[in-house]
Amino acid sequence: MNLTRAEAIERSATLTVDSYDVALDLTTSETTFASTTTVHFSAKEGSSSFIDAVTDAVHQVTLNGVALDPAEVSDGVRIQLPNLAAENVLTVKADALFMNTGEGLHRFVDPVDGEVYLYSQFEVPDSRRMFAVFEQPDQKARFTFHITAPAHWDVISNSPTPTPESAGEGTSVWHFEPTLTMSSYITALIAGPYESVRSELTSSDGRTIPLGVFARKSLMEFMDAENVFELTRQGFEFFEQQFGTPYPFAKYDQLFVPEFNAGAMENAGAVTFLESYVFRSKVTDAMVERRAITILHELAHMWFGDLVTMRWWNDLWLNESFAEFMSTLAAAENTKYVDAWTSFSSMEKSWAYRQDQLPSTHPIKAEINDLEDVLVNFDGITYAKGASVLRQLVAWVGQEEFMAGVRAYFGKHAWSNTELPDLMVELEAASGRDLSSWTEKWLETAGVNTFKAALEVTDDGAITSFAIVQSAIAEYPTLRPHRAAIGFYDLATEGADAGKLVRTHRVELDIDGATTEVPELVGMQRPALILLNDDDLAYAKIRLDEVSLATAKAHLQDFRDSLPRTLVSASAWDAARDGETSARDYVDFVLSTIGYESDSTVIMVLLRQLATSLQFYVAPEHQKATAIAAADSLWVLAQNAAAGSDAQLQFVKAFAARAQSAQQLDTVQSLLDGVIALDSLTLDTDMRWELLTSLVAGGRADATAIDAAVALDNTQNGQLAAATAYAAIPTAEAKAATWDSVVVRADGANAIQRAAITGFGKVWDTSLLEPYVAKYFAAVASIWAERSYETASTIITGLYPSGLVAQSTLDATDEFLATLGEETPALRRLLVESRDGVARALRAQAADA
């Protein structure tokens, strides 16, 4: 299963694919489907190679008219191809497996109406689970699909859906037109009785582009298709203008599919999204904005990733980072989300900084030796740090110059595969900057730098010297060039901003080396607060000087603008997370200021960081009292929030998640029963599940209550919520049942297992988890060997005993790692990252004590 880069290079040197003709019969059984693939390809005459085909059974292999014995050439994963001709025709007839792990062709049965829904998910290496294929991104080809399915289904692929032909007995066959040239991982098949809303737009070259939004029948009433279409039109307008290239495909469908493992997938012209983006209950504004960013992210991939594709997965970061950067830029400049960079700073950058400080940190341009390497590299470096660094590059060379280089890149490399130097040469030509040193320091080294201000001030407040001091840790000592801004902030005394902390001066400059003098600030009066990396152009942690820190603590809520407030909050979080300041001080900092925050994403991130601090970073002897006091404060915040506001919704959810005292659980019960009501707070289905799960974890509700709730909400969402609630029952028996279901029996789809794992860790008494440390390490190796990557990684990260913050957890991890061979580096990485969370928590607890 684990294709290496060396094998891929050798195969591309041996052969070149022209086209695939794929016939699938989805009606043969509930577990398998018939897959017939005919491939036309050229090769070095007399050479040998292999094609990827993960199958249940291979019935026929015919190469250039010669029948090969499937028992001899196929092992269920690869099919060997001996004695190739200059031009070859290969036909493989096989049975492939429907999956329930969100990989390959995923099969789902809707509990509401019993209907079957299918969708494909192929990134990184899983088109081979649906048809025989040379599974690597540089083997682009044209794909023609013929799909036999129940006649009442809708069938969607990369090409426009054709009129089906009757195949008898309630079935039809759909013959799709050949696709444009593309990599196999962005081909797609979505099939089932999906419902849709249709629209269209006109592309920059005058073509009419049909648009579709799809969801299951039982969810379609909640689908806000017009919002999706509006964002799609705004994205098309922005990207076609910025990229100087019309949308490359014939149509654009967006499909919301069940049990999806990620946020979305950029299949060419047929993008799939997770169903959590169909909002059946009231959700936070942060979630609505996240859906908008995801829609724009996947649309950007139509150019960067689909039209021009990386040659090998070591340039995966460029696909994802570029889409992440462009989606935020598009949101900020061409949608209502004008504060998108605040959300980016709060969410994406915090993810990047966290990932970059793990022992497993790696350069943005990672060395990807095989498929296992790339599977674990869908991380905060590949997405968030890469996007942050692209923003830094744009600040470095100028946005128009950057886009000019991108336009030249698309013009030169459309429909082909590229590597990083292909883009950098165009950016250098457009900007006039030599980017070789920048590339080396930013893309080929790991770690994050920290900025501090070094200044001298006279008694009357005049600055006599000012410099930015850049540092790096010993393990990753690179000091990088940055384009950054310094902001001076003071409290306004008059006008509309009276009492607000506003920017009074800004200077933008290049920072390089250990010390960068800023002579233009000499002679100015020291402000109340100096903000390094103002506007968040640079990728660097910042520390406030003492005066600025005092101002921030006293006046964080008084910032007029959201982004500087977010940057200051991020600095406080960094310091607490790094064990430089007390976790309880950070808890107080959040609770005293979050009520004034207006940005939904910032509130969401602060509440997550608050939960992490309470659960992991507060010293054990203070943990329970601090947690109970914090939950009380959250309830006060919920009561004081504006009626029906986003803040009210978030504070209620956070309170329910943290409620553990008898009084707090009484309040949760009263909310659920309607005895207590907050003005304009809707007690909808999903809110009721959150309140019930809070009561379950607190020992106030049992399986009978969960049974009753799922009987009223026997939907996919309801079943997932119930799985979490059952696993959260605070008894040894319930934890044992969850463990047996997930680890021993492997019950249900990956989505159900993920929900159960979430509930397993919802405990106020961590002694319930202690028996599972030894069981976990006894099971890890077999889980990794026997389960698919998505399932294995979900279990290994989700059930790691991170809730037991103790040296004994580190010792148990180290003992297991010592027995782990070098043949499973991806498994080692998952464990090392989990271990680091416990080690960091121990350091933070020591600082808090």
Secondary structure, 3 states (H helix, E strand, C coil): CCCEHHHHHHHHHHEEEEEEEEEEECCCCCCEEEEEEEEEEEECCCCCEEEECCCCEEEEEEECCEEECHHHHECCCEEEECCCCCEEEEEEEEEEECECCCCEEEEEECCCCCCEEEEEECCCCCHHHCCCECCCCCCCEEEEEEEEEECCCEEEECCCCCCCEEEECCEEEEECCCCCCECHHHCCEEEECCEEEEEEEECCCCCEEEEEEEECCCCHHHCCHHHHHHHHHHHHHHHHHHHCCCCCCCCEEEEEECCCCCCEECCCCEEEEEHHHCCCCCCCHHHHHHHHHHHHHHHHHCCECCCEEECCHHHHHHHHHHHHHHHHHHHHHHCCCCCHHHHHHHHHHHHHHHHHCCCCCCCCCCCCCEHHHHHCCCCCHHHHHHHHHHHHHHHHHCHHHHHHHHHHHHHHHCCCEECHHHHHHHHHHHHCCCCHHHHHHHHCCCCCEEEEEEEEECCCCEEEEEEEEEECCCCCCCCCCEEEEEEEEEECCCCCCCCCEEEEEEEEEEECCCEEECHHHCCCECCCEEEECHHHCCCEEECCCHHHHHHHHHHHHHECCHHHHHHHHHHHHHHHHCCCCCHHHHHHHHHHHHHHCCCHHHHHHHHHHHHHHHHHHCCHHHHHHHHHHHHHHHHHHHHHCCCCCHHHHHHHHHHHHHCCCHHHHHHHHHHHHCCCCCCCCCCCHHHHHHHHHHHHHCCCCCHHHHHHHHHHCCCHHHHHHHHHHHHHCCCHHHHHHHHHHHHHCCCCCHHHHHHHHHHHCCCCCHHHHCCHHHHHHHHHHHHHHHCCHHHHHHHHHHCCCCCCCCHHHHHHHHHHHHHCCCCCHHHHHHHHHHHHHHHHHHHHHHHHC
